Amino acid sequence: MNYFKTKLVVQSIPNGYWILESDLVYFDSHYGLITAKKGFETDLASIPKPIRNIVDPSEPYIKEPAVIHDWIYRGHTGKRFNRKDADKIFYRGMRSNGISWTKAQVMYWAVRLFGRSSFKNQ
């Protein structure tokens, strides 16, 4: 079972990003605990405009998985995860937060198809 052990607590900062005010802890059934640390800067969910008709980036179910995804993509976990692992964790996080299968699939394939340039954990 996948679940968030803590709630997302963020503060807006002037550069358009958000900063974590406390650790965000997610339990993934395949990889165990993943913790995005307090002080981490994130854009929450950067969703391309065409997809915003399907998935609203302001919805809470997307924000927590997006932060964990950003944490992994920016290399904060060392070489623990490859890009496909990160995208699957993102998908499972969305599903654990109650997002529908369809919306989770749309977001999963968006990061699979367009996320390569953002992945820094190489």
N, C-alpha and C positions, 0 to 999 in steps of 0.2 A: 504494500500500500504506500502510495506517495502522498506527502502532505507537507504543509508549511508549519513548522514548530513555533514560529514567531510571526507577528504581523509586520507589515511594511510601515515604517515611520520615516518620512522624508521631509526635507525643507527645500523650498525653491531657492535657487541661487541665480545671480544676475546673468550668467551666460546662457540661460535657457535650460540648464540642467537641474538636477535634483541631487541632494546629498543625503545619504543614509544617516539618520540620527541614532540608530541602534543597529546591531547585527540583524541580518535577515537570514534565518536558518531554514533550510529545506531538507527533508528526508526523501531520498530517491531510492526506490526498491532495488535498483541495480548497482548504485554507487555509494549508498549510505548518505551521511550528512555532508551538505555543501553549505558553506557560510559566506555570504557577502558581508564584508566587514563595515562597521560604522566608519563614516567618512568617505565611503566610496561615492563617486559622482556617476550619475546615470542619466540618460535621456528618457528613462522608463521604456516606453514602447515606440520606436520609430516605425510607423506603418505607412507604406506608400499610399498616396491619395486614392488610387483606384480600389485598394483593398479596404479603405475606411468605410465604404458602403456596406461591407460585410462585418468588419471587426472595428469597433470603436476603441481607440487607444486610451480613452479616459475611463474605460470600465475597469473596476478593481480586479476582476479575474485575470486580466492580462498583465497588470503591473508587476506583481510579485514574480511570476515566471520570467518576465522580461529582465528584471534586475539580476536574477541568478544567471540568465543567459548572457547578459552583458558582462558580468563578473568573470565568467568562464572565457568568453570571447576575448576579453582584454588581457588574458594570460595570468590571472591571479591565482590559478590553481596549478601552476607549473605545467608539466607535460601530462598531467593526470588524465585529461580529456582531449580527444581530437574534435574536430568541428562537427562531425556527424553525432558523436556522443552529446555534445552541447545542444544540438538541435533536438535530439530525442528527449533530453532532460527538459528542455523548453516545452515540448509537446506534452510530456507527462505532467509537468507542473500546471499547464493550462487545464488539462483534463481533471487533475485533482482539485482544481479550483472551480470546477463545474462548467467550464466552457463546453459548448456542444462539440461533437465529433467533427462536424462540418467546419466550424470556425477554427478549431484546432488544426485541422488538416490544411486549411488555407494558410494559416500562419506558419505552420511547419514547412510547407512547400515554398513560401515566400523567403524564409531564411535559408532554406536549402539552395534555392535558385539564385538569390541575390546577396547572400551574406558573406561570401568568400572574402571580399576585400576588407571586411571589418574584423576578420578573425586574426588575432595577434598571438595566439598560443601555438605558433609553429616552430 
